[in-house]
Amino acid sequence: MLDLKGRWVLVTGAARGIGRLAALKMAEQGCNLILHSRDISHTASLEEELKAKGIDCHSVAADLNDISSVLKMLEKIDALGVDVDIVLNNAGFQIAYRTDYYNTPADDYEVSFNVNTIAPAMICYHFLPKMVERGFGRIVNTTSGIDKEPEQAGYSAAKAALDKITKGQGEMEDLEKIDELAKHMQKSSLCALGQTAPNPILSTMKFFKDEYVAHIQDKTCPAGVCKSLIRYEIIADKCKGCTLCARNCPVKAITGTVKQPHVIDSTKCIKCGVCMSNCKFGAIITK
């Protein structure tokens, strides 16, 4: 298993359900926690429980339907002075089930996209560059199999969009749309916070556009962090055959004999990164 002791984890929607259980599980792994909910009082009991176990823990609040609130939360997290190594984008909102779906209101889409797509994306864009710079990071976006139901059109569309972002299924035309929307938001926002909200997107598109293009056209992730776009490979010349990677692989995807180069079976590999973390010779790379 990957050693996560001492790592800082942000869990959104940590007050109850999957978010609460995920926070408790990460605490068992020795992680420190940043707990998000709509109001810090919602995670007070969980924070108290974790601190009683010796876990460093902080609570933060944000309404994910209000992107300015999300940005303020990110500023507060930065002010904690810790490196967030793992993000569990768990929070979501299933707005309504409408049998008379021809009368679905526009608000269904607006609220659903804010909470289920835009807020998680802003959180990803905020922490991902820092993870790449440090050489370690994990982001889990909780999505849904409900992506084609007209009765839940707003929710379905929002989750489908999150899937598309996470799995690298973008198209070149999407870059133009994102650029246009970001600049429109800058010009139309009445407050300074709203005017600066698109900056992370515009700056990365300006200075790292080649990475966007690589994701879309080449279906590769130059940073080696998008699971659906990478594969792990062992460099035979560097592998010493120590068997450490094979012994730690949770799905037994690595084979080889002692003192001989090992091989990763890509059909079994779940891309968890445990092999790379355990290799002492730099023999495992992502492509």
C-alpha positions as CSV (number, residue, x, y, z in Angstrom):
1,M,0.0,0.0,0.0
2,L,1.1,3.6,-0.7
3,D,2.3,5.2,2.5
4,L,0.2,8.3,3.2
5,K,1.2,9.0,6.7
6,G,1.5,12.7,7.3
7,R,-0.2,13.7,4.0
8,W,-2.8,16.4,4.0
9,V,-6.2,15.5,2.5
10,L,-9.0,17.8,1.5
11,V,-12.4,16.1,1.6
12,T,-15.4,18.0,0.2
13,G,-18.8,17.1,1.6
14,A,-17.2,15.6,4.7
15,A,-20.1,16.2,7.1
16,R,-21.9,12.9,6.3
17,G,-22.2,9.9,4.1
18,I,-19.3,8.9,1.8
19,G,-17.4,12.1,2.7
20,R,-17.4,11.4,6.4
21,L,-16.5,7.7,5.9
22,A,-13.7,8.7,3.5
23,A,-12.3,11.2,6.0
24,L,-12.3,8.5,8.7
25,K,-10.6,6.0,6.4
26,M,-7.9,8.5,5.4
27,A,-7.3,9.2,9.1
28,E,-6.7,5.5,9.6
29,Q,-3.9,5.8,7.0
30,G,-2.3,8.5,9.1
31,C,-3.4,11.4,7.0
32,N,-4.2,14.9,8.3
33,L,-7.6,16.2,7.2
34,I,-9.2,19.4,5.9
35,L,-12.9,18.9,6.1
36,H,-15.3,20.9,3.9
37,S,-19.0,21.4,4.4
38,R,-21.5,24.3,3.8
39,D,-21.0,25.4,7.5
40,I,-18.1,24.5,9.8
41,S,-20.6,23.5,12.4
42,H,-21.6,20.5,10.2
43,T,-18.1,18.9,10.6
44,A,-17.5,20.0,14.2
45,S,-18.2,16.5,15.7
46,L,-16.1,14.8,13.1
47,E,-13.2,17.2,13.6
48,E,-13.4,16.6,17.4
49,E,-13.4,12.8,16.8
50,L,-10.4,13.0,14.6
51,K,-8.4,15.3,16.9
52,A,-9.1,12.9,19.8
53,K,-7.3,10.3,17.7
54,G,-4.3,12.6,17.3
55,I,-5.0,13.7,13.8
56,D,-4.3,17.2,12.7
57,C,-7.6,18.6,11.4
58,H,-9.2,21.8,10.1
59,S,-12.7,22.6,9.0
60,V,-13.5,24.9,6.1
61,A,-16.8,26.1,4.7
62,A,-18.1,27.0,1.2
63,D,-21.3,26.9,-0.7
64,L,-20.3,25.1,-3.9
65,N,-23.1,26.8,-5.7
66,D,-21.3,30.1,-5.1
67,I,-18.0,30.0,-6.9
68,S,-16.7,33.1,-5.1
69,S,-17.3,31.2,-1.8
70,V,-15.3,28.3,-3.2
71,L,-12.4,30.7,-4.0
72,K,-12.5,32.1,-0.6
73,M,-12.3,28.6,0.9
74,L,-9.2,27.9,-1.2
75,E,-7.6,31.1,0.1
76,K,-8.3,29.9,3.7
77,I,-6.8,26.5,2.9
78,D,-3.6,28.2,1.5
79,A,-3.4,30.3,4.6
80,L,-3.1,27.1,6.7
81,G,0.4,26.8,5.3
82,V,0.1,23.0,4.5
83,D,0.6,21.1,1.3
84,V,-2.6,19.4,0.1
85,D,-1.4,16.1,-1.4
86,I,-4.8,14.5,-1.9
87,V,-8.2,15.9,-2.9
88,L,-11.4,13.9,-2.6
89,N,-14.0,15.9,-4.5
90,N,-16.9,14.1,-3.0
91,A,-19.5,16.8,-2.5
92,G,-22.4,16.8,-5.0
93,F,-26.0,17.8,-5.4
94,Q,-28.8,15.9,-7.1
95,I,-31.2,18.7,-7.6
96,A,-34.5,17.1,-8.7
97,Y,-36.2,14.2,-10.5
98,R,-38.7,15.6,-13.0
99,T,-41.1,13.3,-14.8
100,D,-42.3,16.4,-16.7
101,Y,-38.8,16.9,-18.0
102,Y,-39.9,19.2,-20.8
103,N,-40.4,21.8,-18.2
104,T,-37.0,21.5,-16.5
105,P,-36.1,25.0,-15.3
106,A,-32.8,26.6,-16.2
107,D,-31.9,26.7,-12.5
108,D,-31.5,22.9,-12.5
109,Y,-28.6,23.3,-15.0
110,E,-27.0,26.4,-13.3
111,V,-27.0,24.9,-9.8
112,S,-26.0,21.5,-11.0
113,F,-23.1,22.7,-13.0
114,N,-21.8,25.0,-10.2
115,V,-21.9,22.3,-7.6
116,N,-21.0,19.2,-9.6
117,T,-18.7,20.5,-12.3
118,I,-17.4,24.0,-11.9
119,A,-16.6,23.9,-8.2
120,P,-14.7,20.5,-8.5
121,A,-12.8,21.9,-11.5
122,M,-11.8,25.0,-9.7
123,I,-10.5,22.9,-6.8
124,C,-8.6,20.7,-9.2
125,Y,-7.0,23.7,-11.1
126,H,-6.0,25.2,-7.7
127,F,-4.1,22.2,-6.3
128,L,-3.0,20.2,-9.4
129,P,-0.1,22.5,-10.4
130,K,1.3,22.4,-6.9
131,M,1.1,18.6,-6.9
132,V,2.9,18.4,-10.2
133,E,5.6,20.7,-8.8
134,R,6.1,18.5,-5.7
135,G,6.1,15.3,-7.7
136,F,3.2,13.8,-5.8
137,G,-0.6,14.2,-5.7
138,R,-3.9,12.4,-6.0
139,I,-7.3,13.7,-7.0
140,V,-10.5,11.7,-6.9
141,N,-13.6,13.2,-8.5
142,T,-16.7,11.5,-7.4
143,T,-19.0,11.1,-10.4
144,S,-22.1,9.2,-11.2
145,G,-23.6,6.6,-13.5
146,I,-26.5,9.0,-14.0
147,D,-25.3,10.9,-17.0
148,K,-28.1,10.2,-19.5
149,E,-31.4,10.6,-17.7
150,P,-33.7,13.3,-19.1
151,E,-35.6,13.3,-15.7
152,Q,-32.4,14.6,-14.1
153,A,-31.1,16.6,-17.0
154,G,-29.2,19.2,-15.1
155,Y,-27.5,16.7,-12.8
156,S,-26.9,14.2,-15.6
157,A,-25.3,16.9,-17.8
158,A,-23.1,18.2,-15.0
159,K,-21.8,14.7,-14.1
160,A,-21.2,13.9,-17.7
161,A,-19.2,17.1,-17.9
162,L,-17.2,16.1,-14.8
163,D,-16.5,12.7,-16.4
164,K,-15.3,14.5,-19.6
165,I,-12.9,16.7,-17.6
166,T,-11.6,13.9,-15.5
167,K,-11.1,11.3,-18.3
168,G,-9.6,13.7,-20.7
169,Q,-12.4,13.6,-23.3
170,G,-12.2,17.2,-24.3
171,E,-12.2,18.5,-27.9
172,M,-10.2,21.3,-29.4
173,E,-13.4,23.4,-29.7
174,D,-13.7,23.2,-25.9
175,L,-10.6,25.3,-25.5
176,E,-12.1,28.2,-27.4
177,K,-15.3,27.9,-25.4
178,I,-13.5,27.9,-22.1
179,D,-11.4,30.9,-23.1
180,E,-14.5,32.8,-24.2
181,L,-16.4,32.0,-21.0
182,A,-13.5,32.9,-18.8
183,K,-13.0,36.3,-20.5
184,H,-16.7,36.9,-20.4
185,M,-16.7,36.2,-16.7
186,Q,-13.9,38.7,-16.2
187,K,-15.7,41.5,-18.0
188,S,-19.2,40.8,-16.6
189,S,-18.4,40.2,-12.9
190,L,-19.2,43.1,-10.6
191,C,-16.8,42.1,-7.8
192,A,-13.0,41.8,-7.9
193,L,-13.2,38.2,-6.7
194,G,-15.4,37.2,-9.6
195,Q,-13.1,39.1,-12.1
196,T,-10.1,37.1,-10.9
197,A,-11.8,33.7,-10.6
198,P,-10.9,32.7,-14.3
199,N,-7.2,33.6,-13.8
200,P,-6.1,30.1,-13.1
201,I,-7.7,28.8,-16.3
202,L,-6.5,31.6,-18.5
203,S,-2.9,31.5,-17.2
204,T,-2.6,27.7,-17.6
205,M,-4.1,28.0,-21.1
206,K,-1.6,30.7,-21.9
207,F,1.6,29.1,-20.5
208,F,0.7,25.4,-20.7
209,K,-1.5,25.2,-23.8
210,D,0.6,22.4,-25.2
211,E,-0.5,20.2,-22.3
212,Y,-4.1,20.9,-23.0
213,V,-3.5,20.0,-26.7
214,A,-1.7,16.8,-25.6
215,H,-4.6,15.7,-23.5
216,I,-7.1,16.3,-26.4
217,Q,-5.2,15.3,-29.5
218,D,-2.6,12.9,-28.3
219,K,-4.6,11.5,-25.4
220,T,-1.6,11.7,-23.2
221,C,-0.9,13.5,-19.9
222,P,2.6,15.1,-19.9
223,A,2.4,15.6,-16.2
224,G,1.6,11.9,-15.7
225,V,-1.3,12.4,-13.3
226,C,-4.5,11.7,-15.4
227,K,-5.2,8.0,-14.8
228,S,-7.1,7.4,-17.9
229,L,-4.3,8.8,-20.1
230,I,-1.2,7.2,-18.6
231,R,0.3,3.7,-18.2
232,Y,3.1,2.5,-15.9
233,E,6.2,0.9,-17.4
234,I,9.3,-0.6,-16.0
235,I,12.6,0.3,-17.7
236,A,14.5,-3.0,-18.0
237,D,18.0,-1.4,-17.8
238,K,17.2,0.2,-14.5
239,C,15.2,-2.6,-12.9
240,K,17.4,-4.6,-10.4
241,G,14.8,-7.3,-9.8
242,C,14.5,-6.5,-6.1
243,T,10.8,-7.6,-6.3
244,L,9.7,-4.7,-4.0
245,C,7.2,-3.4,-6.6
246,A,5.7,-6.8,-7.2
247,R,5.4,-7.6,-3.5
248,N,3.5,-4.3,-2.9
249,C,1.3,-4.3,-6.0
250,P,-2.3,-4.6,-4.6
251,V,-3.6,-6.4,-7.8
252,K,-0.5,-8.6,-8.6
253,A,0.0,-6.9,-11.9
254,I,3.8,-7.1,-11.8
255,T,5.7,-10.3,-12.5
256,G,9.4,-11.2,-12.6
257,T,12.1,-13.2,-10.9
258,V,14.7,-12.1,-8.4
259,K,17.5,-10.0,-10.0
260,Q,15.7,-10.0,-13.3
261,P,13.8,-7.1,-14.9
262,H,10.1,-7.1,-14.0
263,V,7.1,-6.4,-16.2
264,I,3.8,-4.7,-15.6
265,D,0.6,-6.2,-17.0
266,S,-1.3,-3.2,-18.2
267,T,-4.6,-5.2,-18.4
268,K,-4.4,-5.7,-14.6
269,C,-2.8,-2.4,-13.5
270,I,-5.1,-0.1,-11.7
271,K,-2.6,2.8,-11.9
272,C,-2.4,3.4,-8.2
273,G,1.2,4.4,-8.2
274,V,2.3,2.1,-5.4
275,C,5.0,0.5,-7.6
276,M,6.6,3.8,-8.4
277,S,6.5,4.9,-4.8
278,N,8.3,1.8,-3.7
279,C,10.9,1.6,-6.5
280,K,14.3,2.8,-5.2
281,F,16.0,2.8,-8.6
282,G,13.8,5.1,-10.6
283,A,12.9,2.1,-12.9
284,I,9.2,2.8,-13.1
285,I,7.9,5.6,-15.2
286,T,4.5,6.8,-16.5
287,K,3.8,7.3,-20.2
